[in-house]
Amino acid sequence: MTEKKYSKAEIASILKKVKLSPINEVDIRFERLENALNVAFSAITQLRGEIDSLHAQINRIEAVSAPKDIRAEKFEVVPKKKATSMIMEYISKHPGSRTSEVISDLHLDPDLVLEILRKLKKDKKVRSEEIV
């Protein structure tokens, strides 16, 4: 069996006569959608990489700019009740203090300080403001 060779003109003429069926049109639209999704996922992957890079930069900056005592993690171990009274006394003497100042000046564990400050805020004994 021999293969018939078609010229470009014959191929063009045949293609003009062929009309896409609805199934073929759906397939084509599906393929275009799939291509668009691939482009979108590629963009998302690239953005995720950029976000991860920015997080790494922020972490490096925070590590350098954090008070020395916080980086060294030399914290005083005290009961929660005593830590609460220490924090309340500190805040009364230093209104407008930042959480990092409370932690570094009192040499208290940051997790403990944050837990106590959240409770004090909930009990409306202290207030907090976003720093802009």
DSSP file (Angstrom, degrees, kcal/mol; ACC not computed):
  #  RESIDUE AA STRUCTURE BP1 BP2  ACC     N-H-->O    O-->H-N    N-H-->O    O-->H-N    TCO  KAPPA ALPHA  PHI   PSI    X-CA   Y-CA   Z-CA
    1    1 A M              0   0    0      0, 0.0     2,-0.3     0, 0.0     0, 0.0   0.000 360.0 360.0 360.0 127.0    0.0    0.0    0.0
    2    2 A T        -     0   0    0      1,-0.0     2,-0.4     0, 0.0     0, 0.0  -0.721 360.0-121.4-100.4 147.2    1.4    3.3   -1.1
    3    3 A E        -     0   0    0     -2,-0.3     2,-0.4     1,-0.0    -1,-0.0  -0.671  22.5-129.8 -85.9 137.7    0.9    6.6    0.7
    4    4 A K        -     0   0    0     -2,-0.4     2,-0.5     1,-0.0    -1,-0.0  -0.730  17.5-142.1 -86.9 135.2   -0.6    9.4   -1.2
    5    5 A K        -     0   0    0     -2,-0.4     2,-0.4     0, 0.0    -1,-0.0  -0.840  14.2-156.3 -97.7 130.4    1.3   12.7   -1.0
    6    6 A Y        -     0   0    0     -2,-0.5     2,-0.1     4,-0.0    -2,-0.0  -0.844  11.0-130.1-107.2 143.8   -0.8   15.8   -0.8
    7    7 A S     >  -     0   0    0     -2,-0.4     4,-2.3     1,-0.1     5,-0.2  -0.375  30.5-105.7 -80.3 167.7    0.3   19.3   -1.9
    8    8 A K  H  > S+     0   0    0      1,-0.2     4,-2.5     2,-0.2     5,-0.2   0.884 122.2  53.3 -61.8 -38.6   -0.1   22.3    0.4
    9    9 A A  H  > S+     0   0    0      2,-0.2     4,-2.3     1,-0.2    -1,-0.2   0.905 109.0  48.5 -64.3 -41.9   -2.9   23.5   -1.7
   10   10 A E  H  > S+     0   0    0      2,-0.2     4,-2.4     1,-0.2    -2,-0.2   0.905 111.7  49.4 -65.4 -41.1   -4.7   20.2   -1.5
   11   11 A I  H  X S+     0   0    0     -4,-2.3     4,-2.6     2,-0.2    -2,-0.2   0.925 111.5  49.1 -63.3 -44.4   -4.3   20.1    2.3
   12   12 A A  H  X S+     0   0    0     -4,-2.5     4,-1.8     1,-0.2    -2,-0.2   0.904 111.3  50.2 -61.8 -41.6   -5.6   23.7    2.6
   13   13 A S  H  X S+     0   0    0     -4,-2.3     4,-1.2     2,-0.2    -2,-0.2   0.903 111.6  47.6 -63.5 -42.4   -8.6   22.8    0.4
   14   14 A I  H  X S+     0   0    0     -4,-2.4     4,-1.4     1,-0.2     3,-0.3   0.918 110.0  52.4 -65.3 -43.7   -9.4   19.7    2.5
   15   15 A L  H  < S+     0   0    0     -4,-2.6    -1,-0.2     1,-0.2    -2,-0.2   0.845 105.2  55.7 -63.4 -33.3   -9.1   21.7    5.8
   16   16 A K  H  < S+     0   0    0     -4,-1.8    -1,-0.2     1,-0.2    -2,-0.2   0.855 108.3  48.6 -65.7 -33.4  -11.5   24.3    4.5
   17   17 A K  H  < S+     0   0    0     -4,-1.2     2,-0.5    -3,-0.3    -1,-0.2   0.762  95.3  85.0 -77.2 -25.4  -14.1   21.6    3.9
   18   18 A V     <  -     0   0    0     -4,-1.4     2,-0.4    -5,-0.1    -4,-0.0  -0.666  63.7-164.0 -83.3 124.6  -13.6   20.1    7.3
   19   19 A K        -     0   0    0     -2,-0.5     2,-0.1     1,-0.0    -3,-0.0  -0.893  26.8-108.8-107.4 138.9  -15.8   21.8    9.9
   20   20 A L        -     0   0    0     -2,-0.4    -1,-0.0     1,-0.1     0, 0.0  -0.414  30.0-133.3 -66.5 135.9  -15.0   21.2   13.6
   21   21 A S     >  -     0   0    0     -2,-0.1     4,-2.2     1,-0.1     3,-0.2  -0.479  27.4-105.4 -80.1 160.4  -17.5   19.1   15.4
   22   22 A P  H  > S+     0   0    0      0, 0.0     4,-2.2     0, 0.0     5,-0.2   0.858 122.5  55.7 -55.4 -35.1  -18.7   20.3   18.8
   23   23 A I  H  > S+     0   0    0      1,-0.2     4,-2.4     2,-0.2     5,-0.2   0.924 107.5  48.0 -64.4 -43.5  -16.6   17.7   20.5
   24   24 A N  H  > S+     0   0    0     -3,-0.2     4,-2.4     1,-0.2    -1,-0.2   0.886 110.2  52.3 -64.3 -38.4  -13.5   19.0   18.8
   25   25 A E  H  X S+     0   0    0     -4,-2.2     4,-2.6     2,-0.2    -1,-0.2   0.902 110.2  48.4 -64.1 -40.7  -14.4   22.6   19.8
   26   26 A V  H  X S+     0   0    0     -4,-2.2     4,-3.0     2,-0.2    -2,-0.2   0.915 110.6  51.4 -64.2 -43.2  -14.7   21.5   23.4
   27   27 A D  H  X S+     0   0    0     -4,-2.4     4,-2.5     2,-0.2    -2,-0.2   0.917 111.1  47.9 -59.4 -43.1  -11.4   19.7   23.2
   28   28 A I  H  X S+     0   0    0     -4,-2.4     4,-2.4     2,-0.2    -2,-0.2   0.930 113.1  47.1 -65.0 -45.2   -9.8   22.8   21.8
   29   29 A R  H  X S+     0   0    0     -4,-2.6     4,-2.5     1,-0.2    -2,-0.2   0.904 112.3  51.1 -62.8 -39.9  -11.3   25.0   24.5
   30   30 A F  H  X S+     0   0    0     -4,-3.0     4,-2.7     2,-0.2    -2,-0.2   0.914 109.8  49.7 -62.3 -42.9  -10.3   22.5   27.2
   31   31 A E  H  X S+     0   0    0     -4,-2.5     4,-2.3     2,-0.2    -2,-0.2   0.903 110.9  49.4 -63.4 -41.7   -6.7   22.5   25.9
   32   32 A R  H  X S+     0   0    0     -4,-2.4     4,-2.4     2,-0.2    -2,-0.2   0.915 112.1  48.4 -63.3 -42.5   -6.6   26.3   25.9
   33   33 A L  H  X S+     0   0    0     -4,-2.5     4,-2.6     2,-0.2    -2,-0.2   0.912 110.1  51.6 -62.6 -43.1   -7.9   26.3   29.5
   34   34 A E  H  X S+     0   0    0     -4,-2.7     4,-2.2     1,-0.2    -1,-0.2   0.903 110.2  49.3 -60.8 -41.6   -5.3   23.7   30.5
   35   35 A N  H  X S+     0   0    0     -4,-2.3     4,-2.1     2,-0.2    -2,-0.2   0.908 110.5  50.4 -63.8 -42.4   -2.6   25.9   29.0
   36   36 A A  H  X S+     0   0    0     -4,-2.4     4,-2.4     1,-0.2    -2,-0.2   0.901 110.4  49.9 -63.1 -40.9   -3.9   29.0   30.8
   37   37 A L  H  X S+     0   0    0     -4,-2.6     4,-3.0     2,-0.2     5,-0.2   0.891 108.0  53.2 -64.7 -39.4   -3.9   27.0   34.1
   38   38 A N  H  X S+     0   0    0     -4,-2.2     4,-2.0     2,-0.2    -1,-0.2   0.910 109.9  48.0 -61.7 -41.5   -0.3   25.8   33.5
   39   39 A V  H  X S+     0   0    0     -4,-2.1     4,-2.2     2,-0.2    -2,-0.2   0.924 112.7  49.0 -63.2 -44.3    0.8   29.5   33.0
   40   40 A A  H  X S+     0   0    0     -4,-2.4     4,-2.5     1,-0.2    -2,-0.2   0.919 111.0  49.2 -62.6 -44.5   -1.1   30.5   36.2
   41   41 A F  H  X S+     0   0    0     -4,-3.0     4,-2.4     1,-0.2    -1,-0.2   0.867 109.5  52.6 -64.9 -35.1    0.5   27.7   38.2
   42   42 A S  H  X S+     0   0    0     -4,-2.0     4,-2.2    -5,-0.2    -1,-0.2   0.917 110.1  48.2 -64.1 -42.6    3.9   28.6   36.9
   43   43 A A  H  X S+     0   0    0     -4,-2.2     4,-2.6     2,-0.2    -2,-0.2   0.905 111.1  50.5 -63.7 -41.5    3.3   32.2   38.0
   44   44 A I  H  X S+     0   0    0     -4,-2.5     4,-2.7     2,-0.2    -2,-0.2   0.910 109.7  50.7 -63.2 -42.2    2.1   31.0   41.5
   45   45 A T  H  X S+     0   0    0     -4,-2.4     4,-2.0     2,-0.2    -1,-0.2   0.908 111.1  48.5 -61.5 -42.5    5.2   28.8   41.8
   46   46 A Q  H  X S+     0   0    0     -4,-2.2     4,-2.0     2,-0.2    -2,-0.2   0.919 112.0  48.9 -64.5 -43.4    7.4   31.8   41.0
   47   47 A L  H  X S+     0   0    0     -4,-2.6     4,-2.8     1,-0.2    -2,-0.2   0.900 108.2  54.2 -63.0 -40.8    5.6   34.0   43.4
   48   48 A R  H  X S+     0   0    0     -4,-2.7     4,-2.6     1,-0.2    -1,-0.2   0.909 108.1  50.4 -60.3 -41.1    5.9   31.4   46.2
   49   49 A G  H  X S+     0   0    0     -4,-2.0     4,-2.1     1,-0.2    -1,-0.2   0.904 111.0  48.3 -62.4 -41.4    9.7   31.3   45.6
   50   50 A E  H  X S+     0   0    0     -4,-2.0     4,-2.3     2,-0.2    -2,-0.2   0.893 111.3  50.3 -66.2 -39.4    9.8   35.1   45.8
   51   51 A I  H  X S+     0   0    0     -4,-2.8     4,-2.6     2,-0.2    -2,-0.2   0.922 110.0  50.1 -64.2 -44.1    7.8   35.1   49.0
   52   52 A D  H  X S+     0   0    0     -4,-2.6     4,-2.1     1,-0.2    -1,-0.2   0.896 110.2  50.8 -61.0 -39.7   10.1   32.4   50.6
   53   53 A S  H  X S+     0   0    0     -4,-2.1     4,-2.1     2,-0.2    -1,-0.2   0.910 110.3  49.0 -64.0 -42.5   13.1   34.6   49.6
   54   54 A L  H  X S+     0   0    0     -4,-2.3     4,-2.7     2,-0.2    -2,-0.2   0.896 109.3  52.7 -65.0 -39.9   11.5   37.6   51.3
   55   55 A H  H  X S+     0   0    0     -4,-2.6     4,-2.6     1,-0.2    -1,-0.2   0.914 108.8  50.3 -60.2 -42.2   10.7   35.6   54.4
   56   56 A A  H  X S+     0   0    0     -4,-2.1     4,-2.1     2,-0.2    -2,-0.2   0.909 110.9  48.7 -63.1 -42.0   14.4   34.5   54.6
   57   57 A Q  H  X S+     0   0    0     -4,-2.1     4,-2.4     2,-0.2    -2,-0.2   0.917 111.4  49.8 -63.3 -43.4   15.5   38.2   54.2
   58   58 A I  H  X S+     0   0    0     -4,-2.7     4,-3.0     1,-0.2     5,-0.2   0.919 109.9  51.0 -61.6 -44.2   13.1   39.3   57.0
   59   59 A N  H  X S+     0   0    0     -4,-2.6     4,-2.2     1,-0.2    -1,-0.2   0.892 110.3  49.3 -61.3 -40.0   14.3   36.5   59.3
   60   60 A R  H  X S+     0   0    0     -4,-2.1     4,-1.7     2,-0.2    -1,-0.2   0.916 112.8  47.3 -65.0 -41.9   18.0   37.6   58.7
   61   61 A I  H  X S+     0   0    0     -4,-2.4     4,-2.6     1,-0.2    -2,-0.2   0.924 112.8  48.6 -64.8 -44.7   17.1   41.2   59.4
   62   62 A E  H  X S+     0   0    0     -4,-3.0     4,-1.6     1,-0.2    -1,-0.2   0.880 108.9  53.8 -63.3 -37.9   15.2   40.3   62.6
   63   63 A A  H  < S+     0   0    0     -4,-2.2    -1,-0.2    -5,-0.2    -2,-0.2   0.879 114.1  41.7 -64.0 -37.0   18.0   38.1   63.8
   64   64 A V  H  < S+     0   0    0     -4,-1.7    -2,-0.2     1,-0.2    -1,-0.2   0.868 119.8  42.0 -77.4 -37.5   20.5   41.0   63.4
   65   65 A S  H  < S+     0   0    0     -4,-2.6    -2,-0.2    -5,-0.2    -1,-0.2   0.541  87.5 107.6 -92.5  -6.3   18.2   43.7   64.8
   66   66 A A  S  < S-     0   0    0     -4,-1.6     5,-0.1    -5,-0.2    -3,-0.0  -0.409  85.9 -90.6 -68.7 146.3   16.7   41.7   67.8
   67   67 A P    >>  -     0   0    0      0, 0.0     4,-1.9     0, 0.0     3,-0.8  -0.250  38.0-115.0 -55.6 146.5   18.0   42.8   71.2
   68   68 A K  H 3> S+     0   0    0      1,-0.3     4,-2.3     2,-0.2     5,-0.2   0.865 113.3  54.9 -54.3 -42.9   21.1   40.8   72.2
   69   69 A D  H 3>>S+     0   0    0      1,-0.2     5,-1.2     2,-0.2     4,-1.0   0.849 106.9  51.2 -63.6 -33.8   19.4   39.1   75.1
   70   70 A I  H <45S+     0   0    0     -3,-0.8     3,-0.2     2,-0.2    -1,-0.2   0.917 111.2  47.3 -69.5 -42.5   16.6   37.8   72.9
   71   71 A R  H  <5S+     0   0    0     -4,-1.9    -2,-0.2     1,-0.2    -1,-0.2   0.892 114.5  46.4 -65.0 -38.5   19.0   36.3   70.4
   72   72 A A  H  <5S-     0   0    0     -4,-2.3    -1,-0.2    -5,-0.2    -2,-0.2   0.665  99.8-140.8 -78.8 -16.2   21.1   34.7   73.1
   73   73 A E  T  <5 +     0   0    0     -4,-1.0     2,-1.0    -3,-0.2    -3,-0.2   0.894  43.0 155.7  56.2  45.7   18.0   33.3   74.8
   74   74 A K      < +     0   0    0     -5,-1.2     2,-0.3    34,-0.1    -1,-0.2  -0.800  19.9 167.9-100.3  89.7   19.2   34.0   78.4
   75   75 A F        -     0   0    0     -2,-1.0     2,-0.3    -3,-0.1    33,-0.2  -0.801  37.8-119.1-111.3 146.5   15.9   34.3   80.1
   76   76 A E  B     -a  108   0A   0     31,-5.0     2,-0.7    -2,-0.3    33,-0.5  -0.640  25.8-134.5 -78.1 134.8   15.0   34.3   83.8
   77   77 A V        +     0   0    0     -2,-0.3    31,-0.1    31,-0.1    -1,-0.0  -0.832  41.0 155.0 -94.1 113.9   12.8   31.4   84.9
   78   78 A V        -     0   0    0     -2,-0.7    -2,-0.0     2,-0.0     5,-0.0  -0.952  47.6 -92.9-135.6 154.7   10.0   32.8   87.1
   79   79 A P     >  -     0   0    0      0, 0.0     4,-2.7     0, 0.0     5,-0.2  -0.302  39.3-113.5 -63.7 153.8    6.5   31.6   87.9
   80   80 A K  H  > S+     0   0    0      1,-0.2     4,-2.6     2,-0.2     5,-0.2   0.875 115.5  54.3 -57.8 -40.5    3.8   33.0   85.8
   81   81 A K  H  > S+     0   0    0      2,-0.2     4,-2.0     1,-0.2    -1,-0.2   0.922 111.6  44.1 -61.8 -44.7    2.2   35.0   88.7
   82   82 A K  H  > S+     0   0    0      2,-0.2     4,-2.5     1,-0.2    -2,-0.2   0.911 112.9  51.9 -66.4 -41.5    5.5   36.7   89.4
   83   83 A A  H  X S+     0   0    0     -4,-2.7     4,-2.6     1,-0.2    -2,-0.2   0.894 107.9  53.1 -61.4 -39.3    6.2   37.3   85.7
   84   84 A T  H  X S+     0   0    0     -4,-2.6     4,-2.6    -5,-0.2    -1,-0.2   0.930 110.6  45.4 -61.8 -45.7    2.7   38.9   85.4
   85   85 A S  H  X S+     0   0    0     -4,-2.0     4,-2.4     2,-0.2    -1,-0.2   0.882 112.4  52.0 -67.1 -35.8    3.4   41.3   88.3
   86   86 A M  H  X S+     0   0    0     -4,-2.5     4,-2.5     2,-0.2    -2,-0.2   0.923 112.1  46.2 -62.4 -43.6    6.8   42.1   86.8
   87   87 A I  H  X S+     0   0    0     -4,-2.6     4,-2.8     2,-0.2     5,-0.2   0.927 112.2  49.7 -66.1 -45.1    5.2   42.9   83.5
   88   88 A M  H  X S+     0   0    0     -4,-2.6     4,-2.2     1,-0.2    -1,-0.2   0.920 113.1  47.0 -60.4 -43.9    2.5   45.0   85.0
   89   89 A E  H  X S+     0   0    0     -4,-2.4     4,-1.8     2,-0.2    -1,-0.2   0.914 112.5  50.1 -63.6 -42.8    5.0   47.0   87.1
   90   90 A Y  H  X S+     0   0    0     -4,-2.5     4,-1.9     1,-0.2    -2,-0.2   0.931 111.4  47.8 -61.3 -46.1    7.2   47.5   84.0
   91   91 A I  H  < S+     0   0    0     -4,-2.8    -1,-0.2     1,-0.2    -2,-0.2   0.875 109.3  53.3 -65.1 -37.3    4.4   48.7   81.9
   92   92 A S  H  < S+     0   0    0     -4,-2.2    -1,-0.2    -5,-0.2    -2,-0.2   0.858 115.8  40.1 -66.9 -32.5    3.2   51.1   84.6
   93   93 A K  H  < S+     0   0    0     -4,-1.8    -2,-0.2     1,-0.2    -1,-0.2   0.715 126.4  35.9 -84.8 -21.6    6.7   52.6   84.7
   94   94 A H  S >< S-     0   0    0     -4,-1.9     3,-1.3    -5,-0.2    -1,-0.2  -0.565  78.6-170.3-131.2  68.1    7.2   52.5   80.9
   95   95 A P  T 3  S+     0   0    0      0, 0.0    -3,-0.1     0, 0.0    -4,-0.0  -0.295  74.9  28.5 -60.8 144.4    3.9   53.3   79.2
   96   96 A G  T 3  S+     0   0    0      1,-0.2    -5,-0.1    -5,-0.1    33,-0.0   0.601  86.6 160.6  82.3  11.1    4.0   52.7   75.5
   97   97 A S    <   -     0   0    0     -3,-1.3     2,-0.2    -6,-0.2    -1,-0.2  -0.285  37.8-123.4 -65.3 149.2    6.6   50.0   75.8
   98   98 A R     >  -     0   0    0      1,-0.1     4,-2.0    30,-0.1     3,-0.4  -0.611  20.5-116.5 -87.6 154.8    7.1   47.5   73.0
   99   99 A T  H  > S+     0   0    0      1,-0.2     4,-2.5    -2,-0.2     5,-0.2   0.898 116.7  55.3 -57.2 -41.7    6.8   43.8   73.7
  100  100 A S  H  > S+     0   0    0      1,-0.2     4,-2.6     2,-0.2    -1,-0.2   0.843 106.1  51.8 -62.9 -32.9   10.5   43.3   72.7
  101  101 A E  H  > S+     0   0    0     -3,-0.4     4,-2.9     2,-0.2     5,-0.3   0.905 108.9  49.8 -69.5 -41.1   11.5   45.9   75.3
  102  102 A V  H  X S+     0   0    0     -4,-2.0     4,-2.1     2,-0.2     6,-0.3   0.942 114.0  46.4 -60.0 -47.0    9.5   44.1   78.0
  103  103 A I  H  X>S+     0   0    0     -4,-2.5     5,-1.2     1,-0.2     4,-1.1   0.946 118.3  39.6 -61.8 -50.5   11.2   40.8   77.1
  104  104 A S  H  <5S+     0   0    0     -4,-2.6    -2,-0.2     1,-0.2    -1,-0.2   0.889 117.6  47.2 -72.9 -37.9   14.7   42.2   76.9
  105  105 A D  H  <5S+     0   0    0     -4,-2.9    -1,-0.2    -5,-0.2    -2,-0.2   0.864 121.4  36.0 -72.6 -34.6   14.5   44.5   79.9
  106  106 A L  H  <5S-     0   0    0     -4,-2.1    -1,-0.2    -5,-0.3    -2,-0.2   0.555 100.2-133.7 -93.5  -8.1   13.0   41.9   82.2
  107  107 A H  T  <5 +     0   0    0     -4,-1.1   -31,-5.0     1,-0.2     2,-0.3   0.894  52.6 151.5  55.8  44.0   14.9   38.9   80.7
  108  108 A L  B   < -a   76   0A   0     -5,-1.2    -1,-0.2    -6,-0.3   -31,-0.1  -0.749  56.6 -90.1-104.8 153.1   11.7   36.9   80.5
  109  109 A D     >  -     0   0    0    -33,-0.5     4,-2.4    -2,-0.3     3,-0.2  -0.394  33.4-135.0 -59.1 128.2   10.9   34.1   78.0
  110  110 A P  H  > S+     0   0    0      0, 0.0     4,-2.8     0, 0.0     5,-0.2   0.867 103.8  53.3 -57.0 -39.2    9.2   35.7   75.0
  111  111 A D  H  > S+     0   0    0      2,-0.2     4,-2.2     1,-0.2     5,-0.2   0.908 110.6  47.2 -63.4 -40.5    6.5   33.0   74.9
  112  112 A L  H  > S+     0   0    0     -3,-0.2     4,-2.6     2,-0.2    -1,-0.2   0.923 112.5  49.2 -65.4 -44.7    5.6   33.6   78.5
  113  113 A V  H  X S+     0   0    0     -4,-2.4     4,-3.0     1,-0.2     5,-0.2   0.930 112.3  48.0 -61.1 -46.0    5.6   37.4   78.0
  114  114 A L  H  X S+     0   0    0     -4,-2.8     4,-2.4     1,-0.2    -1,-0.2   0.909 111.6  50.1 -62.8 -41.6    3.3   37.1   75.0
  115  115 A E  H  X S+     0   0    0     -4,-2.2     4,-1.9    -5,-0.2    -1,-0.2   0.931 113.8  45.1 -61.4 -45.7    1.0   34.7   76.8
  116  116 A I  H  X S+     0   0    0     -4,-2.6     4,-2.8     1,-0.2     5,-0.2   0.917 112.5  50.7 -66.1 -43.6    0.7   37.1   79.7
  117  117 A L  H  X S+     0   0    0     -4,-3.0     4,-2.6     1,-0.2    -1,-0.2   0.893 108.6  52.2 -63.8 -38.8    0.2   40.1   77.6
  118  118 A R  H  X S+     0   0    0     -4,-2.4     4,-2.6    -5,-0.2    -1,-0.2   0.926 112.2  46.0 -60.5 -43.6   -2.6   38.4   75.6
  119  119 A K  H  X S+     0   0    0     -4,-1.9     4,-2.5     2,-0.2    -2,-0.2   0.921 112.7  49.5 -66.0 -43.6   -4.3   37.6   78.9
  120  120 A L  H  <>S+     0   0    0     -4,-2.8     5,-3.3     1,-0.2     6,-1.0   0.889 112.7  48.2 -62.4 -38.5   -3.8   41.1   80.2
  121  121 A K  H ><5S+     0   0    0     -4,-2.6     3,-1.4     3,-0.2    -2,-0.2   0.923 111.1  49.9 -66.9 -43.5   -5.2   42.5   77.0
  122  122 A K  H 3<5S+     0   0    0     -4,-2.6    -2,-0.2     1,-0.3    -1,-0.2   0.885 111.8  48.3 -61.2 -39.0   -8.2   40.2   77.1
  123  123 A D  T 3<5S-     0   0    0     -4,-2.5    -1,-0.3    -5,-0.2    -2,-0.2   0.412 115.5-120.7 -81.3   2.2   -8.8   41.2   80.7
  124  124 A K  T < 5S+     0   0    0     -3,-1.4    -3,-0.2     2,-0.2    -2,-0.1   0.810  79.3 123.3  61.8  33.9   -8.5   44.9   79.6
  125  125 A K  S   <S+     0   0    0     -5,-3.3     2,-0.3     1,-0.2    -4,-0.2   0.661  79.6  17.2 -93.4 -21.2   -5.6   45.5   81.9
  126  126 A V  S    S-     0   0    0     -6,-1.0     2,-0.3    -9,-0.1    -2,-0.2  -0.938  71.1-146.8-139.4 164.2   -3.4   46.6   79.1
  127  127 A R        -     0   0    0     -2,-0.3     2,-0.3    -3,-0.1    -6,-0.1  -0.925   9.2-151.6-129.0 159.1   -3.9   47.7   75.5
  128  128 A S        -     0   0    0     -2,-0.3     2,-0.4    -7,-0.1   -30,-0.1  -0.936   4.4-161.7-130.8 154.8   -1.8   47.3   72.4
  129  129 A E        -     0   0    0     -2,-0.3     2,-0.2   -33,-0.0    -2,-0.0  -0.977  26.8-110.2-133.8 147.2   -1.4   49.2   69.2
  130  130 A E        -     0   0    0     -2,-0.4     2,-0.6     1,-0.0    -2,-0.0  -0.548  30.6-132.4 -71.6 139.1    0.0   48.3   65.8
  131  131 A I              0   0    0     -2,-0.2    -1,-0.0     1,-0.1     0, 0.0  -0.853 360.0 360.0 -94.7 124.1    3.3   50.0   65.1
  132  132 A V              0   0    0     -2,-0.6    -1,-0.1     0, 0.0    -2,-0.0   0.412 360.0 360.0-102.0 360.0    3.3   51.5   61.6
